[in-house]
């Protein structure tokens, strides 16, 4: 963690004198899911996933990818300051459900880099293989904030599509997120970033209070979507049948300061562009915390 926090990047890049180039580097890990059964069970309980389905929540793999990404971020050839990177979007392409008896190999590598009005945006790509079969692909977009950048030379980051929630329905009573949610999730995920743990540690990094983990929020949101889309199957404890591919896209729009009360606003997309859209909202916030589309 200390090496990650103090990775200062390439001074020529962070001072705006050179365009960033992402290193050709990848990190892999192979493991039997049965060896992590306790961790998977704890994760499923934490994000309210039906443990009787006997399939792994797809966001569990995104959580595991964070550790691989951390090894990439602290590599000497990684051009950005690791401290202050902001996870702004996360995309999961799921080819099929993964079952707990499988052995998988996860591999993370750097993807693209774009220019952004607040610095540079870059992607990290993770594949999950079961034998020779690719079962999941994960793409995380991270913002490296800096005031000095080189104009031109890189494509601008595409503006995300923010959909209207005017016709959405609220699927639950306000959900109370306790102050210690970050500590609970950290014990499961291994992500002990100080901004998630305590108000005082978060203030050291410029925040007014500690915030919820973005990937906990995505996982909880997908659990809500799953209950809406596949209620009959879940009630019968049957694994839902996927289309050829299932795409789970999230745009993180603002931080959730803990403790908090949140709501989930859900809409079946009548245009059929997406199967469903979900927003994580609060009466205390002027705009959603998160937008999820499932396609």
Rosetta blueprint (number, residue, H / E / L):
1 X L
2 X H
3 X H
4 X H
5 X H
6 X L
7 X L
8 X L
9 X L
10 X L
11 X H
12 X H
13 X H
14 X H
15 X L
16 X L
17 X L
18 X L
19 X L
20 X L
21 X L
22 X L
23 X L
24 X L
25 X L
26 X E
27 X E
28 X E
29 X E
30 X E
31 X E
32 X E
33 X H
34 X H
35 X H
36 X H
37 X H
38 X H
39 X H
40 X H
41 X H
42 X H
43 X H
44 X H
45 X H
46 X H
47 X L
48 X L
49 X L
50 X L
51 X H
52 X H
53 X H
54 X L
55 X E
56 X L
57 X L
58 X H
59 X H
60 X H
61 X H
62 X H
63 X H
64 X H
65 X H
66 X H
67 X H
68 X H
69 X H
70 X H
71 X H
72 X H
73 X H
74 X L
75 X L
76 X L
77 X L
78 X L
79 X L
80 X L
81 X L
82 X L
83 X L
84 X L
85 X L
86 X E
87 X E
88 X E
89 X E
90 X E
91 X E
92 X E
93 X E
94 X E
95 X L
96 X L
97 X L
98 X L
99 X E
100 X L
101 X L
102 X L
103 X E
104 X E
105 X E
106 X E
107 X E
108 X E
109 X E
110 X E
111 X E
112 X E
113 X E
114 X E
115 X E
116 X E
117 X L
118 X L
119 X E
120 X E
121 X E
122 X E
123 X E
124 X E
125 X E
126 X E
127 X E
128 X E
129 X E
130 X E
131 X L
132 X L
133 X E
134 X E
135 X E
136 X E
137 X E
138 X E
139 X E
140 X E
141 X E
142 X E
143 X E
144 X E
145 X E
146 X L
147 X L
148 X L
149 X L
150 X L
151 X L
152 X L
153 X L
154 X L
155 X L
156 X E
157 X L
158 X L
159 X L
160 X L
161 X L
162 X L
163 X L
164 X L
165 X L
166 X L
167 X L
168 X L
169 X E
170 X E
171 X L
172 X L
173 X L
174 X L
175 X E
176 X E
177 X E
178 X L
179 X L
180 X L
181 X H
182 X H
183 X H
184 X H
185 X H
186 X H
187 X H
188 X H
189 X H
190 X L
191 X L
192 X L
193 X L
194 X H
195 X H
196 X H
197 X L
198 X L
199 X H
200 X H
201 X H
202 X H
203 X H
204 X L
205 X L
206 X L
207 X L
208 X L
209 X L
210 X L
211 X E
212 X L
213 X L
214 X H
215 X H
216 X H
217 X H
218 X H
219 X H
220 X H
221 X H
222 X H
223 X H
224 X H
225 X H
226 X H
227 X H
228 X H
229 X H
230 X L
231 X H
232 X H
233 X H
234 X H
235 X H
236 X L
237 X L
238 X L
239 X L
240 X L
241 X L
242 X L
243 X L
244 X L
245 X L
246 X E
247 X E
248 X E
249 X E
250 X E
251 X E
252 X E
253 X L
254 X L
255 X L
256 X L
257 X E
258 X L
259 X L
260 X E
261 X E
262 X E
263 X E
264 X E
265 X E
266 X E
267 X E
268 X E
269 X L
270 X L
271 X L
272 X L
273 X L
274 X L
275 X L
276 X E
277 X E
278 X E
279 X E
280 X E
281 X E
282 X L
283 X L
284 X L
285 X L
286 X L
287 X L
288 X L
289 X L
290 X E
291 X E
292 X E
293 X E
294 X E
295 X L
